[in-house]
Amino acid sequence: MLKAAEEAGFDLLLSTDKNIKYQQNLKGRRIAILILGNPQRPAVHRYIDRIVAAVNAATPGSYVEVEIPFD
């Protein structure tokens, strides 16, 4: 999936799969990976500023987890 996304020209992958860093070799990737710590939409909405900041700060090959508390 990561290779296909890079080949298609995507700059960033947004996911809630925290295991991606253990399941995939991320070394040498061009795509930035952003992981949301909580997939529940109400929580995502409350922390949208944090998510937008992380997207804007993403660089090629970076991996960032955005912590979003479970309420």
C-alpha positions as CSV (number, residue, x, y, z in Angstrom):
1,M,0.0,0.0,0.0
2,L,2.8,2.4,0.9
3,K,4.7,1.7,-2.3
4,A,1.5,2.1,-4.4
5,A,0.7,5.4,-2.7
6,E,4.2,6.7,-3.3
7,E,4.0,5.6,-7.0
8,A,0.6,7.4,-7.3
9,G,2.2,10.6,-6.1
10,F,0.6,10.8,-2.6
11,D,2.6,12.9,-0.1
12,L,0.9,11.7,3.1
13,L,-0.8,8.7,4.5
14,L,-3.3,9.3,7.3
15,S,-4.2,6.2,9.3
16,T,-5.2,5.0,12.7
17,D,-3.1,1.8,12.5
18,K,-0.4,2.2,15.1
19,N,1.1,-1.1,14.1
20,I,2.2,0.1,10.7
21,K,5.6,1.0,12.0
22,Y,6.1,-2.6,13.1
23,Q,4.5,-4.2,10.0
24,Q,6.2,-2.1,7.3
25,N,9.8,-1.1,6.6
26,L,9.6,2.7,6.7
27,K,13.3,3.3,6.0
28,G,13.7,5.2,2.7
29,R,10.0,6.0,2.3
30,R,9.1,9.2,0.5
31,I,5.6,9.3,1.9
32,A,4.9,11.0,5.2
33,I,2.9,8.8,7.6
34,L,0.5,10.4,10.2
35,I,-1.2,8.1,12.7
36,L,-4.2,9.3,14.7
37,G,-4.2,8.0,18.2
38,N,-8.0,7.7,18.4
39,P,-10.3,6.9,15.4
40,Q,-13.5,8.2,17.0
41,R,-14.9,11.1,14.9
42,P,-16.0,13.2,17.9
43,A,-12.5,13.1,19.4
44,V,-10.9,13.8,16.0
45,H,-13.1,16.9,15.6
46,R,-12.1,18.2,19.1
47,Y,-8.4,17.8,18.2
48,I,-8.5,18.9,14.5
49,D,-6.1,21.8,15.1
50,R,-3.5,19.3,16.4
51,I,-4.1,17.1,13.3
52,V,-3.9,20.0,10.9
53,A,-0.6,21.2,12.5
54,A,0.9,17.7,12.1
55,V,-0.2,17.5,8.5
56,N,1.3,20.9,7.8
57,A,4.6,19.9,9.5
58,A,4.9,16.5,7.8
59,T,8.0,16.0,5.7
60,P,8.8,13.3,3.1
61,G,9.5,10.0,5.0
62,S,8.4,11.3,8.4
63,Y,6.3,9.2,10.8
64,V,4.2,11.0,13.5
65,E,1.6,9.8,15.9
66,V,-0.9,12.4,17.0
67,E,-2.2,11.7,20.4
68,I,-5.9,12.0,20.7
69,P,-7.3,11.0,24.2
70,F,-10.1,8.6,24.5
71,D,-12.9,10.2,26.5
